[in-house]
């Protein structure tokens, strides 16, 4: 496995949100190369995050697990929801929307165009179910890091 740089290296400028988005999803274009015997060459150009790597590797190795991994299996041609975070804001990127729970607990969302990799303007309508999905996705990590 070879993974590219996400522009947050030491001595390099950090990613900055573009427009009014709290998470710069348009900046997350990181190459990844997986090589394994029996794995057919293909290009994956869908939604994913570095959180997708454990789920993908477990699938690639054929290991059955009850562990809940965030992210998507990159070898699956299924529609996925991708957990993302930036500056203590947490969110879920879907095929048509970015849902964010801000660091202060507030909620915001944007329309998202996957083929064009473009965020639309901020949407003022609160989606309580989406807000709950964001919180539920990140709750295990929050508890693991902060409940000690």
Order of alpha helices (4+ residues) and beta strands (2+ residues): beta-beta-alpha-beta-beta-beta-beta-beta-alpha
